[in-house]
Amino acid sequence: MKKIEITHVCQNCGFRSAKWLGRCPECNEWQTMIEERVAPRPGKDRGAGVAYEPPISLSRAPSSAGRRLSTTIDELDRVLGGGLVPGSLILIGGEPGIGKSTLLLHLLAGVASGDRRVLYVSGEESGQQIRLRAERLQTMTDNLFLATESRVETVIAMTREMRPALLAVDSVQTMTTDDFPSAAGSVTQVRESTARLIAMAKADDIPVVLVGHVTKDGTIAGPKVLEHMVDTVLYFEGDRGHAFRILRTVKNRFGSTNEIGVFEMKEEGLVEVSNPSELFLAERPASAPGSVVLVSMEGTRPILVEVQALVSASNLGTPRRTAIGADPQRVALLTAVLEKKAGLSLFGHDIFINIAGGIRVDEPALDLGIVCAIGSSLLDRPIGKTIAVCGEVGLAGEVRAVGQCDQRLKEAVRLGFPRLVLPRANMERLTKSKRPGSDLIGVATVQEALAAVLEK
């Protein structure tokens, strides 16, 4: 008879303790230690021979080049690095109602359209619920097979018998294994179920897509080790009040981690946006102080977004610094630079920054956009209609160079912003052939940048 071991596991970070603790000593979260009963596996004879594959030369290792499976969704293929890699495990996370299951049905229908069978395993919804969604999204196909199952051993046996081109599991928190008696969704069950699916995917060369729940702070529920186990991690971002959804790559062993895919939520489901810059700038007000166009780079794609700032007098002892779509700490730093180096009086003003369209920008080139928008709002002077900006700002008030300026310039000119305010170092590197029909304005300090963009 197996001896049942009782342990307490933190559901936030996976820390284990023999006794219950009110606060996890690893991640300092309260009330996350849950009792789990674990039956130890029978030990193996250490002297027994171990079968293994002999090592081979790296030059003879199998290559995955040209073996990617297209999803027929260009935005999704972009964030995956060109498509699905056989044997890979992809984890998709996002808030409830953001569109994860909708994207999954579009993905499965796209792969099945190439006369390939795909398997959809759901541990949360019934077959009737999934059929209703598929009819609404017009993704009904005979090559899409559905199973409502939560036992991972059954899912693996079903997959190996069917040999589908793609397996999708919604969600990994509902999967359980018989080897561990803990509840579904616990750290042990999530980790062990994922490990079994990874072993199956690698052995049988079947790509697997997992849907993961997120915690209140926006990270995928379960231990952080779950993200280290899979090959690719995608996060679905966006506000349910906005029509746009951003699919961002957080980890990708087969491609870049800086790519994003842009989708628009419509009645027929998620529709990919091939040219997001035009949509993000469609409702930009004309000649409004505090608004500037930023040329941002998301991976290999240049995107033009609108940076908005509102500077108003504050009645509070400590003025507010609020940012949506940007780092609030970065906004506070740039505010101090404007006060010290540009001579702007911002101490008694509230400052609100917003990246229009619900997108989040984290790259350093956003600095110049925030600086110009704050200066425009404070001085109540609009920025020219055909001006776009990009550049990093240092603590000394200098404007530093950013990467891929030639691609930024081409996209700005294409969308009707021929005047690009950029770091002087970048302007010196650009050749004449890379700026047709454009007017480059090189700046070295924030004072020069404000003088270049603000209309007189």
N, C-alpha and C positions, 0 to 999 in steps of 0.2 A: 504493500500500500504506500502510495506516494505521500510524503510529508508536505503539508501545505505551509508555505512561508508567508507570513504577514509582514508587509512593508508599507510605508507611507511615501507616496510619490507626489512631487509638486507638479500640478497640471500646467504650470506656466513655463518652467525651465527643465523639468525632468529630474530634479534633485531627489535623492532617495534617503530616507531616514528610518531607523528601526522603530522610533516612537513618533507620535503625532506632535507637530509643532504648529503654533498659531501663525508664525511668520517664517517663511522660507529663508534660511541663512544664505542661499545662493543668489536669489533675485530680489529678496526683501519684500516680496508680495505677501499680503495677509490672506488667510483662509484659503490657501491653494493646496494644502497637503491633504490628499485623499488616500484612504486605506485601500490597498490592493492585496489580493491573495494570489500568490504565484506558486504553481506546482513546478518544482525543479525538474529539468530534463534528466533522463538517465545518463550517467557518465559513460564515456567511451574508454576502452582499453588503450592506454597510452602506448603500449608496445605493438598494437596492431598496425599493419602497413597502411599507408595513406596513398590512394590513387591520385595522380595529378598529371596535368599536361606539361610536357617539358617546355622550357622557355625557348623562344625563337628570336631571331634577329628582328630588330625594329623595322628594317626595310622590307621584311616579309610579312609583317603584320597586315591583316585585312584592312582595306581602306573603305571608308563610307562615302567617298566622293562619287557623286552621280547617283547615289542610292536614296536620296531624299524623296519622301512622299509628299506631293503637293496637296494642300488642303483646299485648293481652288479659291481661297480667300487671300487676296494679295496682302492685306494688312496683317493678317495672322502669319502668313509665310515670312513677312518681313521681320517680325519680332522673334520668330523661331530660327532665323538665320538662313532661310531658303526652303523650309518645309520640315516635315517630321522625319527624324532619323530612326531607322529600324532598331528596336531594342532599347530606345530611350524612354525615360520616365519624366513626364511633364506635370508640374503642379500649378494649378490655377487658383488664386485666392482673391477674395473680394468681399465687400460687405453684403449682407442679405438684401436681395432685390436689385442688385447692381446689374445683373444680366449674365451670370456665370452659366446657368443651365441653358439660357437662350443661345449663348455663344457655342456651348457644347453641341447642341442640336444642329446648328449651322455647320460646325466642323464635321460632325459625323455624316451629315447629308452631302457635304462637299466631297469627302473621301469616297462615300458610297456611290457618287455619281460616275465614277470611273469603273463601274461594274465590279466593285470590290465589296465584300461583306464586312460590316462593322458591328461591334457588339457594345451595347449601352447597358451598363449595370447600375441600377438605382437602389439605394438602400433607404431613401427618404420618401419617395413619391410612388404612388401606385401606377400601374400601366395605363389606367384610364386618364389620370392627370397628365402623363407624358404624351399620350395620344392627342389630347385636347390642345396642348401646346404645339405639337408638331403640325396639327391641322391649321392652327392659326398662323404659324410661321411658314407654311407650305413646304415642309421638309419631309413629307411622307414618301417613303421609298421601300421597296421590297427587300433591298439589301441591308436595311438597318434592322438589327435584331435587338430585342429588349428583354432584360431579365431583372426581376426585382429580388435581389439577394443581398445578404449582409455577411454571409460566412465566406471568408476569403479562400478556404480550401475548395469550396464549391465553385467559386468564381474561377479559380485557376484550372480546375478540372474541366469546366465548361469551355474555357478559352482554348485549352490544348486540344480538345476534341473538335472544336469548330474552326480553329486556325483563322481568326479574322485578320483583316489588314490593320485594324485599330481597335483597341479596347479603351472604353471610357468608364470611369467609376465616379459616381456622384452620391455621396461624398466619402472621402477617406475616413472621416470621423464615425461613419456608421459601420465600417468593416470590423469584424471580430475574428479571432482565431481560437480554435479549441484548446490550444496548448496553455492558454492563460485564462483563468476564470474571472478576470476583472471586467468591469462594465465597458460597453461600447463607448468610444470617445475618450477613454483614459489614455494617458501617455503610453503605457505599455502596449495597449491594443493598437493604437495608431502607428507606433514605431514598428512593431512586429508584423502587422498586416502590410505595411509599406515594404518592409524588407522581403517578404515573400513575393510580393508583386514585382519587385525589382529583379529577384532571382529568376522568376518566370520570364520577364521581358528580355533579359540578357540571354537566357538559354534558348528561347524560341524565336528571338529576333522580332518581337511584336511590340510596336510602340504603345505606351499606356499613358492616358491622360487622367489625372486625378483632380477632383475639385476639393478644395479645402476651405473650411470655415475660418473666419478671422476673429481675433479677440477685440476687446473694447479699445485697445490702443492701435488697432489696424494691422497687427501681425497675424500670420497664419497660426491657428490654434494648435497646441501641441508643442513639444520641445523644439528648440532651434535646430537640433540635429536632424529633424525631418527635412529641412531645406538643404542640409548638407548631403543627404542621402540621394536625392533626386538629381536629374541632369539639368533640368530647366525649371525656373520659377518665374511665373508671370503673375502680375498683380493687376486687377481690374480697378481703375480709379475713376472718380467722377461723383458728382452729386446727383441724387435721383431727381432733383429739381431741374437739372440741366439735361439737354438732349444729347450731349456728347459724352462718350465713354473713352477712356484712355487705357490701352493695354500696354503695360510697361514691363520690360524684361529686367528682372533683378539678378538672375543668375542664368547662364547659358554656357554649357560646356561645348556647344557646337556652333557658336556664333557670338556676335557682339552683345554686350549687356547694356548698351545705351540706346537701343532702338525702341520706338513706340509705335503702336498701331492706333489709329483714330477711327471710332465708330460713332454712328448716330442712331439713337433709339427711336424707331418709328413703329407704326402700327403693325407692319409686317416683320418686325424684329430688328436685329442689329444690321445696319447697312454701313458698309465700309466707306470711309471718306478718303478719296484718293488725293484731294488737294485741300488739306485742312486750313491752310493759311487764308484762303478766300473766305471760309466760313467764320474763322475767328475775327476777321476784320470787317465782316459784312455790316455790322451795326455800329461801327465806330463813328462817334459824333464828329461833325466837321467843325474845325476851329474852336475846339473846347479846351480850355486850359487844364493841365494835369493829365493829358493823354499823349502817349508817344508810342510809335511802332518799334518793336524790338525784333531783330533778326536772330533767332535762336537756333541752335543745332541740337537735334535729338538723334544721336547716333550719326548716321550718314545723311539724314534728311534735314534740310533747312526749313524752319517754320517761322512765319511772321505772326507775332501775337501783339495784342494791345496791352500796354502797361498803364494802369490808371492810378493816379494819386489824388488824394483830397487832403489839403492842409487847412485846418480851421483853428481859430482861437480856442484855447481850453480854459475852463473854469476850475480844473482840478489842480491839486498841488503837484501831482506827477502826470504829465501829459501822456496820452495813450499812443502806443506804437503798434498798430494792428496790420497784419499782412495775410492775404488769402492767395495762395498759389506761389508764395515766396517765403524765404526763411525770415522770421521776425527778428532774429538776432542780426542778420545781415542788414536789415532795414535800419535798426538802431545804430549799427556801426557807420553806415553811409550817412545817416543824419548827423552824426558827430563830425564826420569829414566835411560836410557842407557848412556846418557852423564854424569850424576851425579854419578851413582852407579857402572857402568861397565867401565867407563873411555873411551868410544868411542867418537871420535870427529865427531859430526854430524852437527855442526852449519853451515858450508859452503856447505852443500849438500842438494839437492832436494831428497825427499823421496816419492815414489809412491807405494801404497799398492793395491793389487787386489786379490779378492777371485775368483778363476777360475770357470767358468761354469755359471756365472750370478746369483749365490745364494748370499744371504745376511746372515751374521752371527752376532748375537747380544749378545751372551752369554759371560760371563767373561772368559771362557776357551780359547777364541781367543787370549788373551793377550800374552801367551807364544809363540804362533805361529807367531805373529807379531814381537816380540822381536827376535826370532831365525832367521826369514827371513831377518830382517834388518841387524843383525850382520853378517849373511852369505854373503849378497850382499856387505856390506861395506868392509869386509875383503877378499872378493873374494874367499871364501872357501865353497865348497858344503857341504850339509848335507847328512849323510848316507842314502842309498837307502831304508833301512829297518827300519828307525826311524820315529816314529810319536810322536806328542807332545800334551799336554793339560795342562792348568793351568792358574790361575789368578795371575796378577802381581800387587803388591802394590807400593805405592809411596816411600817406603823405600828400594825398590829393592827386597823384599821378594816374594817368589812364594807361593801363598795361595792355599788351597785345593778347589777342585770342586766336584760336585755331580756325582753320578752314574758312578764311575770309573770302576766298574767291567764290566758293559755293554760296556763301551768304549774299554776296553782291549780285550774283546771277539771279537768285530768287527774288531779291528786292527789286531789281530792275524789271523782272518779268511781271511783277504784281503792281507796277506803277509807282515805285519809290526809288527814283534814280539818284537822289541825294543821300548818300550814306555817310553818317558821322561815325568814324572808327578811330582806333588808336593810330597815332602817327607812325609807330613802328610797323603796323600792318600795311599802311598806305605805301610806305617805302618798298615793301616786298612785292606788292602787286605790280604786275607788268601791264603795259598798255593794252595788250591783247586780251586781258581778262576783265576789262572794264569798258565795253562798248556801250555808248549811250548813257553813261553814268557820270555823276559828279561827286568825287570823293572829297571829304573834308576830314583831314587828319588833325587830331587834337592830342595834346600831351598832358593837360591838366583839366580838372573839373571846371575851372573858370572858363577856359577856352571852349569846352563842350557846351556850357550854358549860353555863352555868347553866340555860338554857331547855330543852336537850334531855336532859340527864343525869337519870335517875331518882334520887330521894333514897333 
